[in-house]
Amino acid sequence: MTEPSSWFYNGFFKSNLIDNSRERKQILLWTNYFSLSKNWLPSTHELQCPVPECDVTSDRDLLPNSSAIIMHWRNVDEADLPPECPDDSDSSSNSCPVLVMFNKEAPPNTGAGNVRKINNRIHVMATYRRDSDIYAPYGKIAWRSDSFKLPKLDPNRGTVCWLVSHCTTQSNREVYVNNLKLHVNVTIYGKCGSESCPHTDVRACYEWLAQRCKFYLSFENSICKDYSTEKLYYAMMTDMVPVVMGGDDYSRYLPSHSFINIDDFASSEQLGAYLKALDKDEAKYLEYFKWKERFKATFVPYQWLCDVCALLHSAKVKDLKPRQDMISWWFKEAQCGVGSF
């Protein structure tokens, strides 16, 4: 397990490359973020960024004064791209802002057709992958500064919960769950189940589920390198133990004994038997919460903006050049697999 200090930031603001006489930089949001339209990113002030001197806007009239343009992959429209710079190799020019491509979807859920015309123009990739130019995870593990008490167990809590809206996936998680249900009780909430959460806020739903179940299935819809989403971090922020399925290196980046990995079991039958045994053994179950005495999980979906702002104020920005073949990097190096259960 690596130390928390290396689990998140890319280090721009920690280096001596930051310009300490900082003028404010303009960051332009060129696309929507799924259905969210104008100004979908919070401010650097709201994020409490270490280098906060950046303003984020969706006003394209401010393009001439923008130091960076952020695009969300799924919302890129090839008929509506930022104007090409006189020389895309020179990102330090005021007429040539840094182009940032933001993406948190795995390759199986990411098309390539809409970004082909901008394939060789992107300077910075901000994604969940750790080999990105800027690492943009869903959550992080941090040192705990407050006290933590082990949860009190309610004998009426169920065993396993799963909140899910995509019923057929590349990971075949639904097949595994159907097999698991033969060996342990699994209550399914959402569009793919018979139960529903009464809350519209996702975080509130997980808190509500934690009152009803001891374990949560943090099963990803795609099994790709580094891909772990809010399904994991929301569960870790509650009094449920996450059972994980995915392509992330969980044991390297998460505290020991903070999760249960299906890969550690030869079959769903073995996993089911283990969960049932933990369900009946309070002491062994509570061992999965001991990590919270030192660490805590947090949800940081937009914290990567801090690194964008820090980069714009660093000397490194003058040396940025467009990536060559962003599409190949994204798809060919994703190490995605198909679940076979």
Phi, psi and omega per residue, in radians:
M1 nan 2.236 3.100
T2 -1.390 2.827 -3.133
E3 -1.316 2.603 -3.096
P4 -0.965 -0.549 -3.093
S5 -1.077 -0.392 -3.129
S6 -1.788 0.129 -3.054
W7 -1.540 -0.111 -3.021
F8 -2.394 -1.403 -2.956
Y9 -1.135 2.729 -3.136
N10 -1.537 -0.121 2.979
G11 1.610 0.095 -3.113
F12 -1.048 -0.771 -3.038
F13 -1.379 -0.163 3.120
K14 -1.548 -0.217 -3.032
S15 -1.568 2.984 3.091
N16 -1.531 0.261 -3.134
L17 -1.550 -0.148 -3.101
I18 -1.305 2.355 3.057
D19 -1.348 1.984 -3.075
N20 -1.358 -0.263 3.067
S21 -1.692 1.192 -2.880
R22 -1.441 2.184 2.930
E23 -1.643 2.700 -3.088
R24 -1.225 2.435 3.115
K25 -1.875 2.503 3.121
Q26 -1.682 2.278 3.078
I27 -2.066 2.167 -3.064
L28 -1.819 2.187 3.029
L29 -1.492 1.916 -3.048
W30 -1.447 -0.564 -3.088
T31 -2.053 2.975 2.911
N32 -1.297 3.035 2.992
Y33 -2.085 1.704 -2.960
F34 0.954 -2.075 -3.111
S35 -1.588 -0.103 3.115
L36 -1.374 2.273 -3.067
S37 -1.770 -2.024 -2.944
K38 -1.059 2.427 2.997
N39 0.902 0.897 -3.081
W40 -1.386 -0.202 3.055
L41 -1.629 2.469 3.030
P42 -1.215 2.950 -3.140
S43 -1.408 2.811 3.069
T44 -1.125 -0.463 3.069
H45 -1.196 -0.792 3.114
E46 -1.099 -0.604 3.134
L47 -1.424 -0.128 -3.106
Q48 0.966 0.841 -3.112
C49 -1.166 2.448 3.084
P50 -1.060 -0.581 3.016
V51 -2.023 1.693 -2.968
P52 -1.695 0.023 -2.974
E53 -1.405 1.090 3.049
C54 -2.449 2.507 3.079
D55 -2.030 2.307 -3.098
V56 -1.871 2.318 -3.096
T57 -2.549 2.770 2.993
S58 -1.876 0.097 -3.087
D59 -1.403 1.847 -3.086
R60 -1.200 -0.253 3.055
D61 -1.115 -0.317 -3.133
L62 -1.622 0.138 3.127
L63 -0.934 -0.783 -3.109
P64 -1.041 -0.416 -3.116
N65 -1.792 0.150 -3.043
S66 -1.560 2.369 3.094
S67 -1.579 -0.350 3.133
A68 -2.602 2.641 3.039
I69 -2.146 2.231 3.115
I70 -1.875 2.298 3.074
M71 -2.183 2.451 3.040
H72 -1.669 2.148 -2.981
W73 -0.826 -0.911 -3.038
R74 -1.133 -0.371 -3.087
N75 -1.777 0.032 3.125
V76 -1.162 2.322 3.103
D77 -2.004 2.040 -3.067
E78 -1.127 -0.274 3.070
A79 -1.568 -0.003 -3.104
D80 -2.473 1.235 -3.120
L81 -1.849 2.730 3.061
P82 -1.039 2.566 3.130
P83 -1.076 2.541 3.118
E84 -1.265 2.540 3.114
C85 -1.412 2.740 3.067
P86 -0.962 -0.616 3.107
D87 -2.547 1.776 -3.076
D88 -1.121 -0.211 3.141
S89 -1.390 -0.204 -3.078
D90 -1.901 1.578 -3.114
S91 -1.459 -0.084 -3.125
S92 -1.493 -0.202 -3.134
S93 -1.298 2.470 3.095
N94 -1.071 -0.444 -3.137
S95 -1.485 -0.032 -3.088
C96 -2.306 1.416 -3.134
P97 -1.181 2.729 3.054
V98 -1.175 2.248 3.111
L99 -1.674 2.103 -3.103
V100 -1.967 2.197 3.057
M101 -1.829 2.105 -3.110
F102 -1.827 2.309 -3.138
N103 -2.706 2.191 3.066
K104 -2.046 0.069 3.084
E105 -1.584 2.541 3.094
A106 -1.289 2.730 -3.118
P107 -0.877 -0.689 3.117
P108 -1.044 -0.349 3.121
N109 -1.961 0.383 -3.129
T110 -2.237 2.055 3.092
G111 -1.429 2.795 3.133
A112 -1.875 -0.357 -3.019
G113 -1.057 -0.613 -3.056
N114 -1.384 -0.165 -3.096
V115 -2.023 0.100 -3.061
R116 -1.081 -0.646 -3.098
K117 -1.265 -0.220 -3.139
I118 -2.058 0.231 -3.031
N119 -0.980 -0.652 -3.078
N120 -1.873 0.380 -3.108
R121 -2.013 -0.119 -3.045
I122 -1.426 2.246 3.108
H123 -1.521 -0.652 -2.982
V124 -2.353 2.238 2.998
M125 -1.754 2.172 3.076
A126 -2.024 1.776 -3.058
T127 -2.476 3.115 3.120
Y128 -1.260 -0.243 -3.104
R129 -1.324 2.431 -3.078
R130 -1.308 -0.233 3.054
D131 -1.654 0.261 3.043
S132 -1.250 2.844 3.028
D133 -1.110 -0.703 3.044
I134 -2.262 2.153 -3.122
Y135 -1.358 2.164 -3.074
A136 -2.179 1.297 -3.110
P137 -1.352 2.899 3.037
Y138 -1.337 -0.610 -3.096
G139 -2.593 3.134 3.109
K140 -2.641 2.856 3.034
I141 -1.835 2.303 -3.101
A142 -2.290 2.824 3.046
W143 -1.153 2.468 3.104
R144 -1.507 2.316 3.113
S145 -1.871 -0.233 3.114
D146 -1.876 3.074 -3.123
S147 -1.488 2.754 3.129
F148 -2.363 2.384 3.067
K149 -2.019 2.400 3.106
L150 -1.023 2.482 -3.089
P151 -1.163 2.591 3.028
K152 -1.503 2.324 -3.050
L153 -1.541 2.318 3.067
D154 -1.703 2.097 -3.109
P155 -1.102 -0.254 -3.125
N156 -1.585 -0.039 3.111
R157 -1.176 2.504 3.074
G158 -1.353 -3.043 -3.073
T159 -1.594 -1.144 -3.004
V160 -2.183 2.352 3.050
C161 -2.067 2.681 3.063
W162 -2.594 2.122 3.069
L163 -1.843 2.055 -2.973
V164 -2.604 2.475 -3.132
S165 -2.125 -0.328 3.092
H166 -1.812 1.957 -2.934
C167 -1.553 -0.358 3.106
T168 -2.205 2.103 -2.982
T169 -2.335 2.838 3.100
Q170 -1.136 -0.545 -3.108
S171 -1.351 -0.224 -3.067
N172 1.053 0.536 -3.128
R173 -1.060 -0.555 -3.135
E174 -1.128 -0.554 3.090
V175 -1.184 -0.778 3.135
Y176 -1.087 -0.726 -3.116
V177 -1.136 -0.706 3.099
N178 -1.049 -0.668 3.082
N179 -1.223 -0.705 -3.127
L180 -1.105 -0.613 -3.119
K181 -1.097 -0.328 3.098
L182 -1.283 -0.264 -3.002
H183 -2.130 -0.271 3.130
V184 -2.697 2.648 -3.118
N185 -1.264 2.165 3.104
V186 -2.178 2.122 3.084
T187 -1.753 2.151 -3.061
I188 -1.835 2.212 3.129
Y189 -1.950 2.713 3.101
G190 1.736 -2.883 -3.034
K191 -1.111 -0.411 -3.078
C192 -1.730 0.092 -3.111
G193 -2.254 -3.085 -3.121
S194 -1.708 -0.090 -3.129
E195 -1.998 2.824 3.137
S196 -2.408 2.694 3.079
C197 -1.592 2.375 -3.108
P198 -1.354 -0.091 -3.076
H199 -1.792 2.518 3.051
T200 -1.528 -0.447 3.106
D201 -1.375 2.216 -3.055
V202 -1.097 -0.776 -3.133
R203 -1.047 -0.720 3.116
A204 -1.105 -0.597 3.108
C205 -1.101 -0.766 -3.135
Y206 -1.145 -0.679 3.068
E207 -1.097 -0.696 3.112
W208 -1.145 -0.727 3.112
L209 -1.129 -0.608 -3.115
A210 -1.125 -0.383 3.078
Q211 -1.384 -0.185 -3.026
R212 -2.037 -0.344 -3.069
C213 -2.444 2.645 3.123
K214 -1.554 -0.510 -3.077
F215 -2.188 2.608 3.104
Y216 -2.247 2.353 3.127
L217 -1.455 1.718 3.077
S218 -1.551 1.218 -3.067
F219 -1.718 2.123 -3.113
E220 -1.394 2.662 3.118
N221 -1.360 -0.236 3.106
S222 -2.415 2.485 3.104
I223 -1.825 1.630 -3.057
C224 -2.352 2.711 -3.134
K225 -0.890 2.226 3.028
D226 1.238 0.050 -2.991
Y227 -1.507 1.775 2.970
S228 -2.403 2.352 -2.936
T229 -2.014 -2.883 -3.137
E230 -1.050 -0.391 3.122
K231 -0.986 -0.615 3.123
L232 -1.361 -0.904 -2.985
Y233 -1.254 -0.622 3.074
Y234 -1.096 -0.713 3.115
A235 -1.130 -0.728 -3.129
M236 -1.172 -0.383 3.140
M237 -1.465 -0.053 -3.135
T238 -2.020 -3.001 3.093
D239 -1.650 0.674 2.996
M240 -2.015 2.652 3.040
V241 -1.669 2.113 3.137
P242 -1.304 2.348 2.976
V243 -1.820 2.066 -2.929
V244 -1.833 2.546 2.960
M245 -2.423 2.121 -3.131
G246 3.000 -3.038 -3.092
G247 -1.785 0.080 -3.135
D248 -1.326 2.753 3.092
D249 -1.580 1.332 -2.974
Y250 -1.042 -0.754 -3.067
S251 -1.170 -0.400 3.134
R252 -1.427 -0.605 -2.978
Y253 -1.930 -0.092 3.115
L254 -2.049 2.658 3.121
P255 -1.048 2.587 3.114
S256 -1.051 2.445 3.076
H257 1.081 0.597 3.077
S258 -1.873 -0.053 -3.082
F259 -2.723 2.941 3.041
I260 -2.159 2.211 -3.068
N261 -1.826 2.247 -3.131
I262 -1.103 -0.412 -3.132
D263 -1.180 -0.255 3.112
D264 -1.476 0.048 -3.106
F265 -2.207 2.415 -3.075
A266 -1.216 -0.379 -3.087
S267 -2.752 2.876 3.053
S268 -1.132 -0.482 3.103
E269 -1.130 -0.758 3.113
Q270 -1.141 -0.721 3.098
L271 -1.084 -0.804 3.132
G272 -1.004 -0.730 3.132
A273 -1.136 -0.675 3.130
Y274 -1.152 -0.753 3.131
L275 -1.129 -0.684 3.115
K276 -1.151 -0.653 3.113
A277 -1.158 -0.762 3.095
L278 -1.110 -0.640 -3.140
D279 -1.037 -0.516 -3.095
K280 -1.694 -0.132 -3.086
D281 -2.057 1.679 -3.047
E282 -1.047 -0.739 -3.092
A283 -1.109 -0.792 -3.138
K284 -1.210 -0.616 3.101
Y285 -1.110 -0.783 -3.085
L286 -1.196 -0.300 3.068
E287 -1.080 -0.420 3.136
Y288 -1.335 0.022 3.088
F289 -2.017 -0.037 -3.112
K290 -1.079 -0.541 -3.131
W291 -1.054 -0.452 -3.102
K292 -1.259 -0.168 3.063
E293 -1.227 -0.426 -3.137
R294 -1.961 -0.546 -3.030
F295 -2.190 2.952 3.017
K296 -2.548 2.678 3.071
A297 -1.725 2.445 3.106
T298 -2.331 2.731 -3.132
F299 -1.787 2.109 -3.025
V300 -2.328 1.076 -3.004
P301 -1.148 -0.398 -3.060
Y302 -2.116 0.142 -3.057
Q303 -1.117 -0.339 3.122
W304 -1.075 -0.378 3.088
L305 -1.040 -0.563 3.103
C306 -1.041 -0.679 3.136
D307 -1.251 -0.588 3.062
V308 -1.091 -0.809 -3.134
C309 -1.106 -0.761 3.127
A310 -1.089 -0.690 3.124
L311 -1.081 -0.722 -3.124
L312 -1.121 -0.425 3.136
H313 -1.678 0.040 -3.095
S314 -1.715 2.820 3.100
A315 -1.192 -0.369 -3.104
K316 -1.115 -0.441 -3.051
V317 -1.094 -0.511 -3.117
K318 -1.218 -0.337 -3.098
D319 -1.749 -0.013 -3.111
L320 -1.151 2.373 3.045
K321 -2.259 2.671 -3.122
P322 -1.050 2.502 3.032
R323 -1.147 2.567 3.041
Q324 -1.730 2.060 3.091
D325 1.102 1.122 3.073
M326 -0.979 -0.654 -3.061
I327 -1.110 -0.773 3.137
S328 -1.102 -0.758 3.104
W329 -1.004 -0.762 -3.054
W330 -1.195 -0.760 -3.040
F331 -1.568 -0.773 -3.022
K332 -1.330 -0.401 -3.114
E333 -1.848 0.257 -3.072
A334 -1.430 -0.347 3.131
Q335 0.923 0.834 3.115
C336 -1.460 2.502 3.113
G337 -2.264 3.058 3.132
V338 -2.033 2.261 3.121
G339 -1.197 2.288 3.109
S340 -2.164 1.869 -3.052
F341 -2.175 nan nan
